[in-house]
């Protein structure tokens, strides 16, 4: 039992060493003191926007620092309990303490990965856009399955999900849809999901029950606020209005309330059918367009810094980030990190953390061996 406890302590200590490194511990402590002093200034709320930014930073730093400190104390207490329980021959208490250590190890791993979320927009809310590839009903049904997968992932994390735009499939599924995911680090976690997703299954739409391969693309971009200025030349915009389909009542279907903006220089398209008001949909679609242009600029900076070529790709063979095989065997495999799961049903129900964590760690170039070497 003590050997198990010591092994878990080693795992937790490695994660805490990574956490301290990523947070730049001493700098984070000083910064928390600074923002605490700023938060106590009675004149702070004379500028509400600035005050909210200060409070967000304080809450983030406090959560990170206090989380590590509490984790260390919990581990110390659990190890002492294991030692005491073994000395007294209390196997049940020792088992319970080791179970606590396993939970602390999982929490340390989660915090370790979250410490990698240090990008310019990682803390922001985001939009998740899903588009069906070629293949008609098969691909459209797959796109809807992906939309549900991300909705379930967000709900399990306590994040808010709002449908912004949806174009229904002709027989089943969706041609495209966009949801807004709101909550801490929404963009930081979901940004690694951008790419093409491939499904292999026995078609539920084929009377001969043949195996089919379908593709859908996912594109994630951050929500931006008014402080980030994105200038758009009106001459570069093409504006279309259309009748919205789906939920919303007769008013939505009888009036051209849907709005679609196309940014001609980049080819980026943003649309909204969320509201019954065309004016409101114009505002929402413009916010989405600005967010996508902002994400494009972030991606350009990342490519320059990392020396890589990234971006949206064709929806088809050779441009995939993950494969979901439901038949003849069951396997979900990330083609970037080689992370595999043998339970596709759980993955499609939102169990995505392992895939996201591995892709995030790979994206920022952080590995446990490098961190451990640095910690020593």
N, C-alpha and C positions, 0 to 999 in steps of 0.2 A: 504493500500500500504506500509506504514511504517513497519507494522508487517511482511509482506513478506520480506522486505529488511533486517529486523533484523534477521529473521530466516536464510536467506541466509548468512548473516554475521557470524552467529554462525557456520554454516557448513564450511565456508571458514576458520575461525579461528581454528577449530578442525583440518582441513587438514594441515594448516600451522604449528600447534603445532607438528603434526606428522612429517612433513618435517624437522623441526628443530631438532627433536629428532633423526631421522634416519641419518641426515647429520652430527650430532654432531657439531652444528652450530659454536661454538667458534673455534673448531679445524679446521673446513673447512675454516673459515675466515683467520686463521693464515697460513694454507697451501697454500691458494690462494696467499697471500702476498709472500710466499717463492718461488712459481713457477713463479710468475710475475718477481721477482728479477732475477731468474735463466734465464728466457726467454730474459731478457735484456742484458745478458752477451754475448759479441761479440764472445767469443770463443766457445759458445754452439754448433754452427753449424760445428765445427771441427769434431764432432761425430754425423752424420746425424740421426742415429737410436735413439740415446739418445735425440737429439733435438726434433724429432717427438713425442717421448713418453712424453716429457715435455709439448709440445704444446697441445697434446691430453688431458693431465690432466688439463692444464690451461683452455682449452675450456670447459671441462666437469664441473669443479668447477665454472667457471664464469657463465655458463648457469644455474646451480642450484641456486647459490647465487643471481645473478641478477634477475632470474625468480621469486624468493620469494619476493625480495624487490620491484620489479615492480608490482607484484600481490597485495601486501599490499597497495601500493600507489593507484593503480586502484580502489581497494575496498573503500578506504577512499574517493576518489574523487566521486565515484558513490553514496555512502551514503550521502555525502554532497549535491549532485545534487537532490537526492530524497527529502531531507528535504527542500531544496530551492524551488523545483517544487511544493510541497504540500503547502508551505506557500503562493505561488503565484497562487494556483489553476490551475496549468498547468499539467493536467492529462497525456497528451501525453508524455511530457518530463519525468515524473515520471515513466511511463510504460517503456520507453526506458532505463532508468537507471536500473530498476529492471531486464530487459532483459539482460543488461550488467552484472549485478551481477550473473545471472544464468550462463552466459558464464564463468565468473571468477570462479564460484563454480566448473564447469566441469573441467576447467584448473587446479584448485587446487587439485582435485581428481586425475587427470592424473599424476601430479607431485608427489603427495603423493605415488602413486603406483610405479612410476619410482624410487623413493628414496629407494625402497626396493631392487633394482637391485644392490646389493653390493657384489655378489659372485665373485670368482676369475676370471671367464670367461664371466660374464654377458655382458660386453661391446663388446664382440667379434662377428664377423660374424659367421654364422652357416650353417650346412648342415641339410636338412630335408629329411628323407628317408621314403617313403611310400611303404608298402608291402600289397598286396591283401591276404586275408585269404582263407580258403577252400571255395569252392562254384563256381569255374569256372568263367563264364562270369559275373555273378551277383557281385561277390566280386571284380573282376577286374574293372568293371565299377565304383563301389563304391570307389576304390582306386584312380581312375582318378578324381572323384568328390572331394575327399579330397585334392589331389594335386592342383586342381584349387582353392579350398578354401584358402589354404595357400598362393598361388600365389597372389590371389586377396587381402588378408589381407596385404601382404607385399607391394604391389603396392599402396594401399591406404595410407600407412605410408611413401611412398616415398623411400622405400628400393629397392635395386637392386636384381633381381632374375635371376639366370642362371641355366639352366638344365644341370646336370652333367652326369646323367646316366638314361636310360629308357629302360625297357623291355616291349614291347607291348603285350597286351592280344591277345588271339587266335581269338576272334571274335570282341571284343570291350574292351575299357579300357586299363589298364596296369597291368602287373604282379608286377612290382616294378618300382620305379623311385626315383631319388635323385636330389634335387635342392640346390643350394647355395644361401643363403639370406644374403646380405651385407648391413650394415648400423648400426647406433647407437643402441646399446642394442638388437641386433637381437637375440642373444642366450638367453639373460636374459628374454625376453618375450616368446620366442617359446619353451624354455626348458620344460615348464609345459604341453606341448602338447604330450609329449612322452607317448605312451600307446595304448590301443586297442579301436577303435571307431566302434560302432554298428549302422547299418542302418536298419530300418523297412519301407518297402514301397510296393506298388503294382508293381510287376515286369514289366518293359517295354519289357522284353524278353520272357514273358510267354503268349502264346495265350489265356490261360484261365484266365489271369489277376489275378493270385493268389498273396497273400501277401507273401513276402520273407524277410528273415533276412540275412544280410551280415555283414562281419567283415573285417577290415583292420587295420594294425598296423602302428603307426607313431613313428619314432625314431629321436630325435634331438641331435646333437653333435656339439661342437664349432670348428671353424676353428682355427688352431694354427699357430704361426709364427716361424721363424727360431731361435728365442731366447729360445724357449721351446724345450729342447732336449728329444726326445723319441728314445730310443735305441731298435732296432729290430734285433734279431739274424736271419741271412739269413736262418739258418737251421729250423727256426720256420715258414717259409713262404712256401706256395704252390702257384705257379703262373700259371694262365691259360690265354691263348689268344683265342679270338673268333671273329667271324664276327659280326659286329654291325648291328642292325636293325634300321629302322626308318629313319628320315631325315639325309641327309648328302651326297646323291649322290651315283653313282655307285661305286666310289672308296671305300667308306666305306663298302659296302656290298660285295665286291669282295676280300677284304684283311682282315686278322685277326688283325684289328686295336684295337678292344676292349681288355681291360686288367682287370683281376680279381685277387686280392690277397686274400688268406685265411690265417689268423693268427692261426696256429694250436693250440697253448695252450689255446686261448680264444674262438676259433670258429668264431671270427669276420671276416666278408667278406667286402671288398671294391672293387668296380668296376668303370670303367670309359669308356664311349663310346663318350665322348664329342668332341674329336678331331679326325681328319683323320689320325693323326700320332700316331703310336703305342708307340713311345718314349714319346710323350707328355701325352698320356693316362696313361703310367706307372707313370709319375710324379704326375699326378692328383690323381690316385688311391692310391699311397703311401701317399700323403698328407691326403687323407680321412682316410686311415687306422691309421695313426698317430693321427689324430683328434679323432677318435673313441676310441683309447687306452687312450688318454688323458682324454676324457669324462668318461671313465670307472674308471680311478683313481679318478677323481673328485667325482664321485658317491660313491665310496668306502669311501672317506673321509666324505662325507655328512652322509652316513649311520652310520659311527662310531660316529660322533658328535651328530646326532639326535637320535641315537639308534633305527633306523628304518630299515626295510628290503625292498629294492626297486630293480627295474631292469626290464629287458625285460621279458614278460610273453607270454604264449601261446595265439594264436589268436583265441579266442572263448569265450564261456559263462564263466562268473565269473571272467574275467580278463579285465574288461572294465573301461575306465575313462569317457566316454560320450556316450549317446544314442541319435540318431537322428530318430525320428518317423515322417514319412510323411503320413502314413495311418494306422489305420482308423481315427486318429486325428493327429494334428500337434504339435510337441513339441520337443525341444532339451533340454536335461537335463544332467548336469555334475554330475556324481555319487560321486565325491569327495567333492564337495562344495554345492551341491543341487541348484546351480544357474540354472534357467530355462528360456527359451525363446519360445514364441509361434509362431515365424515366422522363420521356418527352411530355407526358401529361402534367407532371409537376412543373416543368419548365414553361409550358404553355399556360399554366395557371399563375405565372408570375415569379417563379423561383429563378431569378436571374443574377443574384448577387455574386456568385462565384465567377460567372462569365464577365460581368462588369468589372469586378475587382482585378481579375487577371489582365483584362484589356487595359485598364487604367494604369496598373503597375507597369505593363509593357510600354504603354504610350509615354510615360514620363521617364522611362529608363531606370526605374527603381527595382532592385532585386534584393532578396534577403541576404544573399552572400555578400553583396557590396556593402549593405548597411551593417552587417555584422562585422565585416572587416574594418569598417570605419569606426564602429563603436569600440573595438578593441584598441 
